[in-house]
Amino acid sequence: MSETVLILGGTKEAAELAARLVREHPGWRIITSLAGRTREPAPLAGETRIGGFGGPGGLAEYLATEGITRLIDATHPFARRISANAKLAACKAGIPLEIVTRPPWQKQAGDDWIEVGSLEEARDALPAGARTLLALGSQYIAVFATRTDIHFVVRMVDPPAKPPAKPLAGPLAGPLALPGHELVIGKPGSLEDEKALLAHHAITHIVCRNSGGAASYAKIEAARETGITVVMVQR
């Protein structure tokens, strides 16, 4: 029986799932929904939808309009809002919801982690004078703006869209609400790439969320091998 599947994506696992379903079920309609934060997302198997739904009601309406028979939540482990909306929408639409969540990273011998429960705790855990890599999405860095005693290196997949009306001081500080920082554009690289990045910027600390998965784990391995402290925001 043919099915119409909506995958709430944005992760490597979601892309792999879409490719597998298209390959194994050529008669099915496979749609992957992306939030739209990445300007030029990699091509996906099947159809791609970009943008929000307008809450659980909007998602439920989309499920009904498109005749979705299966909803799969394969979003980022920290994407709490869309996951909550997916549960409500699936219930309202009367269709099954499958949740695909990658397991978190586990601390290994040699890891120096400060485990915290929020971005605010991560901010407060950083010592004065630290040179910190913020390996976070652009929407999560504003909380660190009060730490004027820290030099931040911010890695983003895409450059910021708009500079603020009043430029801030510091190298490349204009586009982001941090008092002084360096901006690195690009995706996480290999272990050697990550070690080179950390060395080039003289990084002493990394702040990241425990998202799990292999795609961005190299920075954790690089920190382990070079003795860098990781402030890890747990789920």
JOFENMO-V263011 format. One line per field, one symbol per residue. psi: psi as a letter, one per 20 degrees, with the letter a starting at -180 (. if undefined). A space follows every 10 residues. Layout:
psi->???
This chain:
psi->pqqopppobj rhhgghgggg hgghmiiqoo pppqhjhphm qqqqqbqppp rrikrhghgh gggggikpip ppokrqhjmh ghgghggggh ghikqqpppo pqqrqpprpi pnqoprirhg hggiipqqiq opoomrqhij ihhihimijq ppoppqgqqq gpqrhoqrqq pkigiqlqip rqppprrqbr ghgghggggh jlphqpprqm iarhhjihhg gghghjkppp ooor.
